[in-house]
Amino acid sequence: MSAPAWERSLEVHTAAQTHALAAALGAVLETGDLLVLTGELGAGKTTFTQGLGEGLGVRAGIISPTFVLVRIHPNLPGGPRPGGPDLVHVDAYRLESAAEIDDIDLENTMDSAVTVVEWGRGRVEHLSDSRLEVELHRTRGGAAASAQTPETPAETGASPVLDFDTDDDDEPRTVVIRGFGPRWAEAPTLPGPETMPGAGPLPGTTPQTPERNP
C-alpha cells in the first residue's frame, strides 16, 4: 500500500468544531473525490459527514447509512455551491471485499459526486488513484473501541461497533487526515487555531511528508 503524501493531525474539542472542520474540507472537495472515513462508536463520523455536506452545499438531513448501504444527497441549486457535486454516503461495514463494493456500482456516481465511505479502508482504494483518509479518535475509551474494526469482530468474537448515534457529544477528539495520490499531492488549507479556537494542530505535531524513493 502506498504511503500518504502528507498527514495532518488536529484536535477538536466540540461537535461544532468537528462540523466546522469538515465544512472547511467539504468546501474544497470536487467531483470525483473519494474520502475514506474511519472512527469508532461516538467518534463523530456523522457530525463530520454533516459538515462535509454543508461545505459541499448538498441537501440537509445526513444520517448514518448503517441500514441503507448508500445514501445520495443532491447538490442544492440555491445553496453555496450551485452546480457542484452531490454527496454519496456509503457504509461499508458489512461489505467484506472490494468486489462487494463494485456490486453497488459507485463508479457510476463518482462522475457527479463526492464519495464518502465509512469503514472503507481496504475496500475502496481501487475506485480512484487519489483519496483522502480521515480517522476520528475519541479521547476517552477510544483505544478499546477502535480495536473493534470491521476486520476484527469475526476473529475476536467481539460485538460489532455500529454507529447509530446522530448526536455526537463535546468530548475532545483527534482528527487525522492523510492525502494519497496526485489529487492530494498538497494538503488543503484547513482551519487552525486562529480561525477555529481549540482546534489547532496537536502539540508537537506538524504536517508530515514521507520520504519518497527516486
N, C-alpha and C positions, 0 to 999 in steps of 0.2 A: 504494500500500500504506500502511495507517495506521501511525502512529508508536506505539511502545510507551508505555504509561502510566508505566513505570518500568524501570530497568535496574540490575542489581547484578552486580558482578564480585568473585569470590573466588579466592583461591589455596589449593590443596590440595597437600600435599607427599607424601602416600602414597595407595596404593589404599584403605587403610582409611578415610582421611579422605574420599575420594571417595564411598565406600559410605555413610559416616555422614551426609554432607551430603544425599545422595539419600534416605536413610531418613527424615531430618527433613522433607524436602519431601513424600515419599510419605505421611507421617502426616497432612498437611493436604489432600491431594487427595480429591476427591469424585467420585461417579458422574457421568459426562458430561464430565469434564475431558479436555482434549486437550493433549498435550505433544509438541513437535517437537524431536527430538534430533539434533544435528549434531556430528561430530568425525571427524578423520582416523584412519587406521590406528593403533591403540595409544593413542588419546586417552582411553580409559576408558569408552566407551559401554556396554559390557557390565557393567562394575562398577557404573556409575551406575544402570543399569536394575535390577540385582540389589538395590541399595539401595532403590530405589523399591518393589520388590516386598516387601522386608522391612517398610518403613513402611506399606504397604497391607495387609500380613497375608495375602499370597497364597502359594500353593504354591511351594516352593523348586524350583530347577533351571532358572533362567532362563539361556538361552544366546543367542548371536546368531541371529536368524531368517534368516540370509543365504540358506539353501537352501529355507526354507519361508517364504513371504511373511508369514504371520500365525501367531502362537502365542498361545493363550489360557491364562492362568494363573489358576485359580479361587481365590476367597476361601476361606480356611480357617475352618470353623466354630469350631475350637478355637484360632484364632490371636488376635493382639492386636486385631483389628477384625472380630469375627464379624458377618456380615450386611453387610459392606462391599462395595465394588466389586471385580470381577475386574480383572485386568490384561491388556489386549490389546496385544501387542508386534508391531509391523509393521516390515518392512524395505522401504522404497520405492525402493531404489537402482535397480532395473531397471524401475521404472514411469516412464513418460515424460510422464504428464499427469494432471490431476485426474479425467479420465474413467476412466482405468485404476484409480484409487483407488476410484471408485464401483463398479467391477466386483467388488471384493472385499467390498462391502456392509458397510462399517464403521458406517454409520448405524444398523444393527440392533443392533450390540453396544454402541454408545455409551450406550444407555439403562441398561446394567447394569455398565459398566466404565469404568476409566480407560484411555485410548488413548495409547500411546507410539509415535511414528512416527519411525524413523531415516531420515535423508535425505528428510524430508517437506516441506521448505520449497518453496513454490510449487506444492504438490500437494494439501495437505490443509486449507488455510485455510478453504475453503468448508464444512467439516464443522461448524464451530462459530463463534459470534460472539466467543468468547473462547479464548485459548490461552496456554500458556507456551512460549517458545522457550529451549532450553538448548544452549549451544555449549561444547564441551570442546576446549581447545587445549594441545598439548604444548609444553613449554618448548624442548626441543631437536628440531630437524627439523620443527617444526610448520608453518612457513611454506611449505616446499616441498611437503609432503604435503597441506596444506589447499587448495592451488591445484587439486588434482585432485578437484573436487566432481562430483556427478552430472551437472552441466550441461556440464563441460568435456572429458571424455575423448574424445568423438567429434570435438570440434573440434581438439584438440591432438595426437591420436594417442597420448596417454599411456595407460599401463595403468590400469585401474580400481582404485580403492582399496577393497578389500573387507576387512572386519574379521573375520577368522577366529579371532582370539585371544580366549580367555576369561580368561587370566591377565594382568591389567594390572600393570605394574611400579610402582615407587615414585618414578618421575620426577615432579617438580613439574608441576602443570597449572593452567591458569586456567579457571574455570568462569564463564561469563557467562549470566545468567538475565534474560529480558525478559518482562514481562506485557502482554498485549493484551486488550482488551475489558472489559466490565463485571464479569465474574467476578474479574478480576485488576486492578481499579482501584487496589488497595493491595497492596504487596509482602507476602508471608508472612514470618513470623518464622523465620529460619534460623540455624544455629549460627554463632557468631562466635568471636573469639579466646578469650573467657572460657570457652566450653564445648567448643571443638574447637581445641586449641592448634595454631598454624601454619596455620589455615585462615581467617584473618580477611580483611577487605577488602584489596585491593591498596593499597600506599602511594599516597596522593594521589587515591584514587578514593572517591566517595560515591554513594549511590543517586541516580539522575538522573530528574527528571521533565520531559519535553519540554514546551515551550510549547504551549498549546492555543489554537486560534482560537475566539473567542467565537461 
